[in-house]
Amino acid sequence: MKNDILHRLTAARPAHLDPGRRTPSPVREEELATIMIRPRATRMVRATAQPRRVGRPLLSGLALATAMAVAAVVITDTAPEKPGPAPSAASGSGSQILLAAASHVRQQPAGSGTYWYVEEHAGSLHKVPGKNYTVAVRNEQRSWTAAAKNKQWSQFLDPGARPATKADEAAWKADGSPTSWNLTGETVTYAGRGEIEHDAPGGISDSGTTGDLPLRLLATLPTDEKALRERLFALVDKDYNAPEEILDRTVVDTAVRLATTLPSTPALRAAAYRLLAAEPGVRSLGDVKDHTGRTGYAVALRSPREHDPELRLIFDKSTGMPLGTETVATRSGDGVSKGEVQYYTTITSMKWTEEAPPFDTDTEDPGPNSTPGEEPDTEPAR
């Protein structure tokens, strides 16, 4: 039976927007407006909010519930190809940049290990009320996926807010270098709160996103971009009850995750790049720097609706590997100017490793009357 899309969207709603919350945060409402066009791997937690809890096993539907029944498998290409000359990305179109990145990433080593480890730094940008500078409300997410055991560990941290740019830093210092800011009803601090939560398999949180592609299927996905699109469409069509235009956007969303944070082989990652290169309206942004100062080149994917925020992908120029993403406003209003970065991620580590997660229980004990993977009757005190 197909899952109704409204139920899935309800399940993805952050906890701070649950009915009965007396004072929804304006900062959170602004973030919700852009959440659905981010890569799913980043739809987890903001630095000033508690991680969303999912009161069921780790993932469902197109999920990790059936992922990888083989031990420490290394997904290999069935038909190795000799790489041809890389297309030039210099002054090229968005499609040319993606094709150049695909050619480079195809030549990267596949790697192997027990855990697929991803570390992302992220931030949402907010103008300080009554001031002339902007702060980045930051968070960090670390995840370990054990292919052999179909288990995932997640850790969320709040490293503190910072002035967004050097100009913002100068204005902040002129303002007396305050160590906290009230962003329209929500206070963020320079010091941050450190770890917000960590989540081990079978605990009360099992934080994760719904609708993820089962990792066991990665080895079966074709590395031809047209065949890959057809296969992904068939998979999302099986799991979602939605119009074709939403299914098409979900295919793109899945391709973005194959291109960025999923443990794709070089050939599969390159196929995802080529799939995105064929998207209408993809355009080049030329040479850019990510939010850690690394140089790369970037493309923008057309917004699914006219005034939706735009998703930008940043790639390393020499390897073609992903560096991060940006979500950018496409119109002015509600305190945001057209072209402003609203949210960003930077991938600081992505690799196979033998190093196990540093924890094997949740931050909080679910208590003797709770069933692993389910919510307790009341929210534990923090």
C-alpha positions in Angstrom: 0.0 0.0 0.0 1.3 3.4 -0.8 2.1 5.8 2.0 0.0 8.9 1.9 2.2 11.9 1.3 0.4 14.0 3.9 1.2 11.5 6.6 4.9 11.4 5.6 5.1 15.2 5.7 3.4 15.2 9.1 6.0 12.7 10.3 8.8 15.0 9.1 7.5 18.0 11.1 10.0 19.2 13.7 8.9 18.7 17.3 8.9 22.4 18.0 6.0 22.8 15.5 3.8 20.1 17.1 0.2 21.2 17.8 -0.1 22.4 21.4 3.2 24.3 21.4 2.1 27.7 22.7 4.9 29.9 21.2 6.3 28.7 17.9 9.7 30.2 17.2 9.7 32.6 14.2 13.3 31.4 13.5 12.0 27.9 13.2 9.1 28.9 11.0 11.5 30.6 8.6 13.6 27.4 8.5 10.5 25.2 7.9 9.9 27.2 4.7 13.2 25.9 3.2 13.4 22.4 4.8 11.8 20.5 2.0 14.3 21.5 -0.7 17.4 20.5 1.3 19.1 17.2 0.8 17.4 14.8 3.2 20.7 14.1 5.0 20.5 17.6 6.4 16.8 17.5 7.5 17.7 16.7 11.1 18.2 19.4 13.6 19.1 23.1 14.0 21.6 24.2 16.6 19.0 25.8 18.8 16.3 23.1 18.6 16.0 19.6 20.0 16.6 16.8 17.4 13.4 15.5 15.9 12.4 12.2 17.5 10.9 9.4 15.3 8.8 7.1 17.4 9.4 4.0 15.3 12.3 2.0 13.9 15.1 3.9 12.3 13.5 4.4 8.9 10.4 3.1 7.0 9.1 2.9 3.5 12.1 3.5 1.2 14.2 3.1 4.4 17.1 1.5 6.1 14.8 -1.1 7.7 16.0 -3.7 5.2 19.4 -2.3 4.4 22.4 -4.5 3.5 22.2 -8.1 4.7 25.8 -8.7 3.8 28.7 -8.0 6.1 30.9 -5.0 5.6 30.2 -5.0 1.9 32.1 -2.9 -0.5 29.8 -1.8 -3.4 31.7 -2.4 -6.6 31.0 -1.5 -10.2 29.9 -4.4 -12.4 31.5 -3.0 -15.5 34.6 -0.8 -14.9 35.1 1.9 -17.5 38.2 3.6 -18.6 37.8 7.2 -17.9 37.8 9.5 -20.9 39.0 13.1 -20.9 37.2 15.3 -18.5 34.9 17.9 -20.0 36.1 21.4 -19.2 34.1 23.3 -16.6 35.8 26.6 -17.3 33.1 29.2 -18.3 30.8 26.2 -18.9 27.1 25.8 -18.3 25.7 24.1 -15.3 25.4 20.9 -17.2 29.1 21.1 -18.3 30.2 21.7 -14.7 28.3 18.6 -13.5 29.6 16.5 -16.4 33.2 17.6 -15.6 32.6 16.8 -11.9 31.2 13.4 -13.0 34.3 12.6 -15.0 36.6 13.5 -12.1 34.6 11.7 -9.4 34.4 8.6 -11.5 38.1 8.2 -11.1 38.1 8.3 -7.3 38.9 5.2 -5.3 35.8 3.3 -4.0 37.1 2.6 -0.5 35.8 0.0 2.1 35.1 -0.3 5.8 32.6 -1.4 8.4 31.1 2.1 8.9 30.2 4.8 6.5 31.0 8.0 8.4 29.7 11.5 7.4 30.4 14.7 9.2 28.5 17.9 8.2 28.7 21.4 9.5 25.6 23.5 8.8 24.2 26.9 9.6 21.2 29.1 9.0 21.8 32.9 8.6 19.8 35.4 10.6 20.0 39.2 10.8 20.3 40.4 14.4 17.3 42.5 15.2 18.2 46.2 15.5 21.8 45.6 14.4 23.6 45.8 11.1 25.1 42.4 11.0 24.1 38.7 10.5 25.0 35.7 12.6 25.2 32.0 11.5 23.3 29.7 13.8 25.5 26.6 13.4 25.1 22.9 14.1 27.1 19.8 13.5 25.9 16.3 12.6 27.9 13.1 12.6 26.5 9.8 11.5 27.8 6.2 11.4 26.0 3.6 9.4 27.0 -0.1 9.9 26.2 -1.8 6.6 26.4 -5.3 8.0 24.0 -4.7 10.9 21.6 -2.2 9.4 22.3 0.2 12.2 22.9 3.9 12.4 24.3 6.1 15.1 23.8 9.9 15.0 25.3 12.8 17.0 24.1 16.4 17.0 26.1 19.3 18.4 25.6 23.0 18.9 29.1 24.7 18.5 27.6 28.2 19.0 26.6 31.0 16.7 29.1 33.3 14.9 29.1 36.5 12.8 28.5 35.2 9.3 31.3 37.1 7.4 34.3 39.3 8.2 32.2 42.4 7.7 29.6 41.0 10.1 32.4 40.2 12.6 33.7 43.8 12.4 30.1 45.1 13.0 29.8 42.6 15.9 33.0 43.9 17.5 31.8 47.5 17.1 28.6 46.3 18.9 30.7 45.3 21.9 31.1 41.6 20.9 28.0 40.3 22.6 28.0 36.6 23.4 24.3 36.0 22.9 21.6 37.2 20.6 17.8 37.2 20.7 16.6 36.3 17.3 13.0 37.4 17.5 12.1 35.3 20.5 14.9 32.7 20.4 18.2 33.2 22.1 21.4 31.8 20.6 24.8 32.0 22.2 28.4 32.3 21.1 29.5 29.5 23.4 26.9 27.0 22.2 25.6 24.0 24.1 28.0 21.4 23.0 26.4 18.0 22.3 22.6 18.3 22.0 21.9 14.6 21.7 23.4 11.3 20.5 21.3 8.4 19.2 22.2 4.7 19.1 20.2 2.0 17.4 17.2 0.7 19.4 17.0 3.8 21.7 14.1 6.2 22.2 15.2 8.6 19.5 16.3 6.7 16.4 16.6 10.1 14.7 16.5 9.9 11.0 14.7 11.0 7.9 11.8 9.2 6.3 11.8 8.1 2.7 15.5 7.3 2.4 16.8 4.9 -0.2 17.7 1.4 1.3 21.4 1.0 1.2 21.0 -2.6 0.1 19.7 -1.2 -3.2 22.8 0.9 -4.0 24.6 -2.1 -5.4 21.6 -2.7 -7.8 21.3 0.8 -9.1 22.3 1.4 -12.7 25.2 3.7 -13.5 23.7 4.9 -16.7 21.9 8.2 -15.8 18.7 7.5 -17.9 18.3 4.1 -16.4 19.1 5.5 -13.0 16.3 8.0 -13.3 13.8 5.4 -14.4 14.8 3.1 -11.5 14.6 5.9 -8.9 11.2 7.0 -10.2 9.9 3.4 -9.9 11.1 3.2 -6.3 9.6 6.5 -5.2 6.4 5.8 -7.1 6.1 2.6 -5.1 6.5 4.4 -1.8 4.7 7.7 -2.3 1.1 8.6 -3.1 1.8 11.9 -4.9 1.4 13.6 -8.3 4.1 13.0 -10.9 5.7 16.4 -10.5 6.3 15.6 -6.8 7.7 12.2 -7.7 10.0 13.9 -10.2 11.2 16.2 -7.5 11.7 13.3 -5.1 13.9 11.6 -7.8 16.0 14.7 -8.0 16.2 14.9 -4.2 17.4 11.3 -4.1 19.9 11.9 -6.8 21.3 14.8 -4.8 21.8 12.5 -1.9 23.5 9.9 -4.1 25.7 12.7 -5.3 26.5 14.0 -1.8 26.3 12.0 1.4 25.2 8.4 0.6 27.9 5.7 0.3 27.7 5.6 -3.5 30.5 4.1 -5.6 32.4 6.5 -7.9 30.4 5.2 -10.9 27.1 5.7 -9.2 28.0 9.1 -7.8 29.0 10.1 -11.4 25.7 8.8 -12.7 23.8 10.9 -10.2 25.8 14.0 -11.4 24.9 13.2 -15.0 21.2 12.8 -14.0 21.3 16.2 -12.4 23.1 17.7 -15.4 20.1 16.7 -17.6 17.7 18.7 -15.3 16.1 21.6 -17.0 17.2 25.0 -15.8 20.5 23.8 -14.1 23.0 26.7 -14.3 26.6 27.4 -13.6 27.6 29.6 -10.6 31.3 29.4 -11.6 34.1 29.4 -9.1 33.0 29.7 -5.4 34.2 29.1 -1.9 32.3 27.0 0.5 31.7 28.1 4.1 35.1 26.7 5.3 36.9 28.7 2.6 37.6 25.7 0.3 37.6 26.6 -3.4 35.2 24.8 -5.8 32.7 25.3 -8.5 29.0 25.3 -8.1 25.7 24.8 -9.9 22.2 25.8 -9.0 19.2 23.5 -9.4 16.0 25.2 -10.5 13.4 25.6 -7.7 10.4 23.2 -8.0 8.1 26.2 -7.7 8.6 29.8 -8.8 9.4 31.3 -5.5 10.9 28.3 -3.6 14.4 28.7 -2.3 17.1 27.5 -4.7 19.4 24.6 -3.9 23.1 25.0 -4.9 25.7 22.2 -5.0 29.4 22.9 -4.5 32.1 20.5 -5.9 35.8 20.2 -5.4 37.5 21.2 -8.7 40.2 18.6 -8.7 38.3 15.5 -7.5 34.6 16.3 -8.3 33.7 15.3 -4.8 30.9 17.2 -3.0 31.9 20.0 -0.7 28.5 21.2 0.5 25.2 22.9 -0.4 23.5 26.3 0.0 19.8 27.2 0.1 19.3 30.6 -1.4 16.2 32.9 -1.4 14.7 33.5 -4.8 12.6 36.5 -3.8 12.7 39.2 -1.2 10.3 39.4 1.8 9.9 38.5 5.5 13.3 40.0 6.3 15.1 38.1 3.5 16.6 39.6 0.4 16.6 37.8 -3.0 19.9 36.0 -3.4 20.7 35.7 0.3 22.0 32.4 1.6 19.4 31.1 4.1 21.0 27.7 5.0 24.2 26.0 4.1 26.1 22.7 4.8 29.7 21.8 4.4 30.8 18.2 4.3 34.0 18.0 6.4 34.4 14.2 6.4 32.9 11.4 4.4 34.6 8.0 4.4 34.5 4.3 5.1 36.1 3.6 8.5 36.7 0.8 11.0 36.4 3.2 13.9 33.2 2.5 15.8 30.9 5.3 17.1 32.0 6.6 20.5 28.7 5.7 22.2 26.3 2.7 22.2 23.3 4.1 24.1 21.1 7.1 23.6 21.6 10.4 25.5 18.6 9.5 27.6 17.5 6.2 29.0 14.0 5.4 27.8 13.1 3.9 31.2 11.9 0.4 32.2 8.4 0.7 30.7 9.5 1.9 27.2 9.9 -0.3 24.2 13.1 0.3 22.2 12.4 2.4 19.1 9.2 3.8 20.6 8.5 7.1 22.3 8.0 7.2 26.1 4.6 8.4 27.3 6.0 11.7 28.4 8.9 13.8 27.2 11.9 13.2 29.5 13.3 16.2 31.3 16.3 17.8 29.7 
